[in-house]
Amino acid sequence: MKQEQTAKLKLKQTFPLTIKRLGINGEGVGYFKRQVVFVPGALPGEEIVAEATKVNPKFSEAKIKKIRKKSEFRVQPPCPVYHECGGCQLQHLRYDQQLKEKRDIIIQALERHTKLNPEKLDIKETIGMEDPWSYRNKSQFQVGQKDGKVLAGLYGMNSHRLINIEHCAVQHPQTTKATEAVKRILQDLRIPIYNERNRKGIVRTIVARVGIQTGELQIVLITAQKELPKKEIIIEKIKSELPEVKSIIQNVNGEKTSIIFGQETTNLDGNDFIQETLGDLQFELSARTFFQLNPEQTVKLYNEVKRAAALTGKEKVADAYCGVGTIGLWVADQAAEIRGMDIIRESIEDAKKNAARHGIKHAQYVVGKAEEWLPKWTKEGWKPDVIIVDPPRTGLDQQLLKTILKVQPKKVVYVSCNPSTLAKDISVLSSKYKVNGIQPVDMFPQTAHVECVAQLILNGGN
């Protein structure tokens, strides 16, 4: 009898499915004979006929054959290559509903990975954008050639076919205009385009980044070798077609890799960096500097960090995974002292420069891991009142979790870009900390990405 219940799907089998919720990658999630089925493009509440595309013992994947009952929130995606490209996952879902589903993804993660009851937690409504389009300040488009025509775009979903993107709905228009202009220049000058299969040709990727507040533009040409034919003409043409360009950079990456940047960077023309402002702070963005892709929402995110930190001017603050120091500098006016650390040396150099440029003397930055520095500082008598963490998608290092539980700052402000790892880390910290509130912020409209700020308070703390 038990076998009957666990009868699994077969490949290409069609079956009816009701979609219950959205998964972490933006796919619809339903259950067939108790087995979980993931269906890209399906929305909660929809009744569909699905076809199994992948069958695993624990879950299956399927595609939509037919929608029997449509979600009232389903809309027509404005992007012509939406279904091929895969860069966005939720353009077919009305934006106000995207915000609700993103909050729900956080709740699901807490239910799955913690013993907490999300209904008893203060999980706020997602902070969205008034205009959830054209927000990305940087594009990195691979270059290819077809029938003698230069293409630039992204590789299609689960394929190695280059999708030519002439207008991306989520990119800032200035980056689109810049990429199109550079594409034309490469075509007109017949510059050899890199071919991944035979590893011949020169130009691999066009990177365009705009300072949204300053209007300054940077172009990076990523080439397979140092020699760039007709280099001077390329520079002159870029400058005449795009007068807002303040920085033209070449980066050399001859490796057989999907990593975009190589180690060698040369300035071809203009500054090494462009300027950008966030609130009252100014930043210099060089070609390889990490900077948030949606500055408008970043201001909202950092204001939520400030709110969660609730500093009074007396607190010592540790800024783990500090990068170029943005979050620490954002809260510096309300802190007694800030100490930041990051394993990337260049980021720490930039953080020091950024602090100096803003006249912030009570911030210091060191290279290394938080789990190494915090015990050392505690021994020396410096104990943080607040730790701000902004880890990568993998979440906090296990050693850092142990360190936090040992050092016991009164408050942990956790900036998360992955609800699953946030929930797992909260589960570990909940032996000593209670979740006081979670504020989701939509940093990437039209995609399945979910960011949030969680405030954790030491048990017995105020």
Salt bridges, closest charged atoms under 4 A:
GLU46 OE2 - ARG74 NE 2.73
GLU51 OE1 - LYS65 NZ 3.29
GLU84 OE1 - ARG161 NH2 3.36
ASP96 OD1 - ARG94 NE 2.88
ASP122 OD2 - LYS124 NZ 2.60
GLU166 OE2 - LYS149 NZ 3.81
GLU180 OE2 - LYS183 NZ 2.82
GLU196 OE1 - HIS160 NE2 2.52
GLU241 OE1 - ARG184 NH2 2.90
GLU244 OE2 - LYS177 NZ 3.18
GLU264 OE2 - LYS226 NZ 3.10
ASP269 OD2 - LYS239 NZ 3.34
GLU284 OE1 - ARG357 NH2 3.32
GLU304 OE2 - ARG307 NH1 2.71
ASP333 OD1 - LYS306 NZ 3.01
GLU337 OE2 - ARG339 NE 2.92
GLU380 OE2 - LYS376 NZ 3.60
ASP385 OD1 - LYS410 NZ 3.35
ASP442 OD1 - LYS102 NZ 2.69
